[in-house]
Amino acid sequence: MVALQELKAGEISLEFNLRNLIQGAKVIIDYSQSVRGGAALLIDLSLQGVNSGIHGKGWAAWAITQSEVGRISFISVYGPHRPREKLEFLEWLRNRPEDVHWVFLGDWNFMIEPEDTAGPTAWPRVVRGNHLDQARLDRVYISHNGDWVRIVQKITHNGKECASDHIHVKADFMLTSSERSNRRKVSYLKLDVESFRDPEMRDLIRSAWEEGWGLFPNPIVAWELAWGRVRKLFRRFRKEEQSRRSKLQAEQAKLEDLRIQMAENPSSVNLDEYRQLESKVKETELLESRILCRRSRQTWIKSGDACSNYFFAALKSKQTKEKIPMIVTEDSNTVTEQD
């Protein structure tokens, strides 16, 4: 479940693979009316000390296991959503288990069938265990011997299986040996922006991320601040997209009016003006098609539910499928573009 392998002097690689964890595991689902949702904790048969608790505006469930690297605590966290409150909650959770060497705090989410995501009987079906044997991890905060080590966010989203508004993650990370360095210092946190196919967008996001991450030494505060700056960029991208679409719709309406006029009275329409507008509309439609083709679920995951819902609506819409060439690859990491 947790593998420790010596790489070279002073470094170890601790691989925590969600798929390995869920093999032979059962899911403990708990729900609290004090928060606006539930949470699921993957419990391996070897885990012990299963418990849950509420602190302030947050909720958590946790379990402890013994491994070759010491006692490990896995904690499933829900809320709070404000950075300061979340920091206090995670600090409280980190110090909660006693005699634990490693603490993994994350937003764990179980995979449920599409029919279990809506309707008045959705939650009872989930409680009865009618869900897929899969789960996802949005992010993970790691603590070792009471010190924050780092945060991992590496998305391998599977669009064909994802039935809710979360992402599938395999968390691979490298830690520096405590004997050779100070674990209180976070070496780096990398945002994987390769999924953003637009070079200009990648540069903007990388710049905002590095700027936000460099302002605070505390990894949790830095994480929230960095993502806040990236989300601000996403909101700007979304406004630009809305403006671009509004202009396109206005030009399409004008072109349609000219076509009607040509059908009724050809001499009343300036052909040069008509051809210029027709060419402009075609170019804009092609640009919009390419932008949507290179968009992926992981590109917009942090920009809010509106973008997330729009992506899945686009995949399900027959009109969108016919108009926009979109291919979800076998592993569904990206949506490729076709010219």
C-alpha positions in Angstrom: 0.0 0.0 0.0 2.8 2.4 0.9 6.2 1.7 -0.7 9.5 3.1 0.5 12.4 2.9 -2.0 15.9 4.4 -1.7 16.7 6.4 -4.8 20.0 8.2 -3.9 21.8 9.7 -1.0 19.5 12.0 0.9 16.3 11.3 -1.0 13.5 8.8 -0.8 10.4 8.3 -2.9 7.2 7.6 -1.1 4.6 6.5 -3.6 1.0 6.6 -2.5 -1.3 5.1 -5.2 -5.0 5.4 -4.7 -5.7 2.4 -6.9 -3.5 0.2 -4.8 -5.2 1.4 -1.6 -8.7 0.5 -2.8 -7.9 -3.1 -3.6 -9.5 -5.3 -1.0 -10.8 -2.2 0.8 -14.2 -1.2 2.0 -15.7 2.3 2.0 -16.8 3.9 5.2 -19.4 6.6 4.4 -20.4 9.1 7.1 -22.7 12.1 6.9 -23.2 15.1 9.1 -26.1 17.5 9.0 -23.8 20.3 10.3 -22.2 20.6 6.9 -23.7 20.8 3.5 -22.5 17.4 2.3 -21.0 14.1 3.1 -17.5 12.5 2.9 -16.1 9.0 2.3 -13.0 7.5 3.7 -11.4 4.5 2.0 -10.5 2.0 4.7 -8.2 -0.9 4.0 -8.8 -4.1 5.9 -5.5 -3.5 7.8 -6.6 0.0 9.1 -7.7 0.5 12.6 -8.9 3.3 14.8 -11.7 4.4 12.5 -13.3 7.5 13.9 -14.9 10.8 12.9 -15.3 14.3 14.4 -16.5 17.8 13.9 -14.3 20.9 14.6 -15.7 24.3 13.9 -17.1 24.3 10.3 -15.2 21.2 9.3 -15.8 17.5 9.3 -13.4 14.6 9.1 -13.1 10.8 9.3 -9.8 9.1 9.8 -8.2 5.7 10.2 -4.7 4.5 11.3 -2.5 1.7 10.0 1.0 0.4 10.7 3.6 0.1 7.9 7.3 -0.2 7.3 7.6 3.6 7.5 5.7 3.9 10.8 2.2 4.5 11.9 0.1 6.3 9.1 -3.1 8.2 9.5 -5.4 8.7 6.5 -7.9 11.5 7.1 -10.9 12.5 4.9 -11.7 16.2 5.2 -14.7 18.2 4.3 -14.5 22.0 4.7 -14.0 24.7 5.8 -13.5 26.6 2.6 -11.9 29.7 3.9 -8.1 29.5 4.0 -7.6 30.6 7.6 -10.4 28.3 8.9 -9.0 25.5 6.8 -5.5 26.0 8.2 -6.9 25.9 11.8 -8.9 22.7 11.0 -6.0 20.9 9.4 -3.6 21.9 12.2 -6.2 20.4 14.6 -6.5 17.2 12.6 -2.8 16.8 12.2 -2.2 16.8 15.9 -5.3 14.7 16.7 -3.8 11.1 16.2 -1.2 10.2 18.8 2.1 8.4 18.0 1.5 8.8 14.2 4.5 9.3 11.9 2.8 10.2 8.7 -0.5 12.0 8.3 -2.3 12.2 4.9 -5.1 14.7 4.9 -7.2 15.0 1.8 -10.6 15.4 0.1 -11.4 11.8 -0.6 -14.4 11.1 -2.8 -16.0 7.8 -3.6 -17.1 7.0 -7.2 -20.9 6.6 -7.6 -23.1 5.5 -10.4 -24.6 8.2 -12.6 -28.1 7.3 -11.5 -27.0 7.8 -7.9 -26.1 11.5 -8.4 -29.6 12.9 -8.6 -33.1 12.4 -7.4 -34.8 11.9 -4.0 -33.5 8.4 -3.5 -29.9 9.2 -4.5 -28.4 9.4 -1.0 -30.1 6.2 0.3 -28.7 4.2 -2.6 -25.2 5.5 -1.9 -25.6 4.6 1.8 -26.5 1.0 0.8 -23.2 0.8 -1.1 -24.5 1.1 -4.6 -21.4 2.7 -6.0 -18.4 1.8 -8.1 -15.3 0.4 -6.4 -13.3 3.5 -7.2 -12.5 6.8 -5.5 -10.8 10.1 -6.1 -8.5 12.4 -4.2 -8.7 16.1 -4.9 -5.6 17.1 -3.0 -3.5 15.8 -0.1 -1.7 17.6 2.7 1.2 15.6 4.1 2.6 15.8 7.6 5.6 13.9 9.0 6.3 13.8 12.8 4.2 16.9 13.3 5.7 19.0 10.5 4.1 19.9 7.2 6.0 18.4 4.3 4.2 19.3 1.2 0.9 19.3 -0.8 0.4 17.1 -3.8 -2.0 17.8 -6.7 -1.5 15.7 -9.8 -4.6 15.1 -11.9 -5.2 12.0 -14.0 -8.9 12.6 -14.6 -11.0 9.8 -16.2 -13.9 11.6 -18.0 -15.6 8.4 -18.9 -16.0 7.2 -15.3 -16.3 10.5 -13.4 -19.9 10.9 -12.3 -19.6 13.9 -9.9 -17.8 17.2 -9.6 -14.5 15.8 -8.4 -11.3 14.5 -10.0 -9.4 11.2 -10.0 -5.8 11.6 -8.7 -2.8 9.5 -8.4 -0.5 11.2 -5.9 3.2 10.6 -6.5 5.6 12.7 -4.5 9.2 12.9 -3.4 10.3 13.7 0.1 13.7 14.7 1.4 15.2 12.5 4.1 14.7 14.0 7.6 18.3 13.0 8.5 19.7 15.3 5.8 17.4 18.3 5.7 14.9 20.3 7.6 11.4 19.0 6.8 9.9 22.3 8.0 11.1 23.8 4.7 8.9 23.1 1.7 11.2 22.6 -1.2 8.7 23.3 -4.0 5.2 22.8 -5.1 4.7 22.3 -8.8 1.5 23.1 -10.6 1.2 20.8 -13.7 0.1 23.2 -16.4 0.9 21.0 -19.4 -2.8 20.1 -19.7 -3.4 23.8 -20.7 -2.7 23.6 -24.4 -2.7 27.3 -25.1 0.9 28.5 -24.6 -0.2 32.0 -23.5 -2.6 30.6 -21.0 0.1 28.3 -19.6 2.5 31.2 -19.1 -0.2 33.3 -17.4 -1.2 30.5 -15.1 2.4 29.5 -14.2 3.3 33.2 -13.5 0.2 33.7 -11.2 0.9 30.4 -9.4 4.6 31.1 -8.7 3.7 34.6 -7.6 1.1 33.4 -5.1 3.1 30.4 -3.9 6.2 32.5 -3.2 4.4 34.9 -0.8 3.9 32.5 2.2 6.2 29.9 3.6 3.2 28.0 5.1 2.2 25.4 2.4 -1.5 25.5 3.1 -1.8 29.3 3.0 0.4 29.4 0.0 -1.6 26.7 -1.7 -4.9 28.6 -1.2 -3.4 31.9 -2.2 -1.8 30.5 -5.4 -5.0 28.8 -6.4 -6.9 32.0 -5.7 -4.7 33.8 -8.2 -5.2 31.1 -10.7 -9.0 31.1 -10.2 -8.9 34.9 -10.8 -7.3 34.2 -14.1 -10.0 31.6 -14.9 -12.7 34.2 -14.2 -11.0 36.6 -16.6 -10.8 33.9 -19.2 -14.5 33.1 -18.7 -15.5 36.8 -19.1 -13.4 37.0 -22.3 -15.2 33.9 -23.5 -18.6 35.3 -22.7 -17.7 38.6 -24.5 -16.4 36.7 -27.5 -19.6 34.6 -27.8 -21.8 37.6 -27.4 -20.1 39.3 -30.4 -20.3 36.1 -32.4 -24.0 35.7 -31.7 -24.6 39.4 -32.8 -22.6 38.8 -36.0 -24.5 35.6 -36.7 -27.8 37.4 -36.2 -26.7 40.2 -38.6 -25.6 37.7 -41.2 -28.9 35.9 -41.0 -30.7 39.2 -41.5 -28.6 39.9 -44.6 -29.4 36.4 -46.0 -33.1 37.1 -45.6 -32.8 40.4 -47.3 -30.9 38.8 -50.2 -33.6 36.3 -50.6 -36.3 38.9 -50.7 -34.4 41.7 -52.6 -30.9 40.9 -53.7 -30.1 44.4 -54.9 -30.7 45.8 -51.4 -27.6 44.0 -50.0 -24.0 45.1 -50.4 -22.3 41.9 -51.6 -18.8 43.0 -50.4 -20.2 43.7 -46.9 -22.0 40.4 -46.9 -18.9 38.4 -47.9 -16.7 40.2 -45.4 -19.2 39.4 -42.6 -19.6 35.8 -43.7 -15.8 35.3 -43.7 -15.5 36.9 -40.3 -18.2 34.7 -38.8 -16.6 31.6 -40.2 -13.2 32.5 -38.8 -14.7 33.3 -35.4 -16.7 30.0 -35.3 -13.5 28.0 -36.2 -11.6 29.8 -33.5 -14.3 29.0 -31.0 -14.4 25.4 -32.1 -10.6 25.0 -31.6 -10.7 26.7 -28.2 -13.4 24.2 -27.0 -11.5 21.3 -28.6 -8.4 21.9 -26.5 -10.4 22.5 -23.3 -10.4 19.7 -20.8 -12.1 19.0 -17.5 -8.8 19.5 -15.6 -8.3 22.9 -17.3 -11.3 24.4 -15.7 -11.7 22.3 -12.5 -10.8 25.2 -10.2 -12.8 27.9 -11.9 -16.1 26.8 -10.4 -19.1 24.6 -10.9 -20.3 26.7 -13.9 -17.3 25.7 -16.1 -17.3 22.2 -14.8 -21.0 21.7 -15.6 -20.5 23.4 -19.0 -17.8 20.9 -19.9 -20.0 17.9 -19.2 -23.0 19.5 -20.8 -20.9 20.0 -23.9 -19.9 16.3 -24.0 -23.5 15.2 -23.7 -25.1 17.7 -26.1 -25.8 16.2 -29.5 -25.6 19.7 -31.1 -22.2 20.3 -29.6 -20.9 16.9 -30.6 -21.9 17.6 -34.2 -20.6 21.1 -34.2 -17.3 20.7 -32.4 -14.9 17.8 -33.1 -14.0 16.5 -29.6 -12.3 13.2 -28.8 -11.9 11.9 -25.3 -8.8 9.7 -25.2 -8.8 6.2 -23.7 -7.3 7.5 -20.4 -9.3 10.7 -20.8 -6.5 12.9 -19.5 -7.1 15.5 -22.2 -9.5 16.5 -24.9 -7.6 16.6 -28.1 -8.2 19.1 -30.9 -8.8 18.4 -34.6 -8.3 21.0 -37.3 
